[in-house]
Each structure stands twice: as structure tokens, then as C-alpha cells.
Amino acid sequence: MSSIIEYLKDVFNGVFSLLKGMRVTAGYFFKPSEIVTQKYPENRKSIVMFDRFKGEVVMPHNEKNEHKCTGCGICEINCPNGTIEVISKTITTEDGKKKRVIDKHIYRLGMCTFCALCVKTCPSNALAFSQKFEHAVFDRASLVKQLNKPGSQLMKGVE
């Protein structure tokens, strides 16, 4: 007799948890579709992604084509799958000191897992996530990007 009661309790708990989950689903079912669903690609020009959205890694440059990347390579070291490659070179400054600067900061978007370890661990805050989300291409080679713009240099005061 007690096994039947246990069985009925299990059935009742299963039905109760199912109805509890369906309450959430029903709430979304009766809401207007504009709140939940984006009408993509019709709203491609006006779509706004959330602030916490991780699009692709970018290196912001100012109006003088300067960036904050010192070429330390911490982003490359912390990347779990080798998405980032920092190629640096040594230059001699006006006062005769040798200084390391980045030659190329290569980012392989096709390999990125968007874990944000590169952005979080950068000591000079040189990397950020963009809001761009359309990355469908026919050629994988176009997913390999150089983050530092041609002719760019390190911002004054960043070491």
C-alpha cells in the first residue's frame, strides 16, 4: 500500500513541476511578440544588442589612430585556443632606448569562443567587444583580422 502512495506522490510532483514550467512558457506565449522576438533581418538597420553582448574582439583607436596595446602578450597567453597572436618588434626611440611595440595583433574570429579572457586580463584595457554580430562568410580567411590599424601607434602616456 505504501508503494502506491509513493508512486502517486511521484506522479503528483511530476505533474506539479510540469505545470510550474508551463506557467513560464504560457507567460511568454501571451506577451506581444515585439517584446520577445526580434524581426531579423527586416530590422537589421535598427537592431540594438544588449550592453553585455559579446560580438567580436576589437582594438579601439582614437581620432589620431592611436591604441592602448603595449604588446605585452597577456591576451595571447590567456587565450585558451590560440585565437590571438601578438607579433611585436623592437624599435629604438629618440632618446636611444629600445622599446617593444606591436607590429600585428592578429585575431582569428572563427576560432574564438568569446570567453572574454583576453579582454578581462589586458592590463592596459586595449581590447573590447564590439556589437557586430553578423559574421557569415564564404571564405574562412576573411575571419582572420588584424586588430591594430595600419600606421597606428601606442597612445602617449601608456606604458
Secondary structure, 3 states (H helix, E strand, C coil): CHHHHHHHHHHHHHHHHHHHHHHHHHHHHCCCHHHHCCCCCCCCCCCCCCCCCCCCEECCCCCCCEECCCCCCHHHHHCCCCCEEEEEEEEECCCCCEEEEEEEEEEEHHHCCCCCHHHHHCCCCCCEECCCCCCCCCCHHHHEEECCCCCCEECCCCC
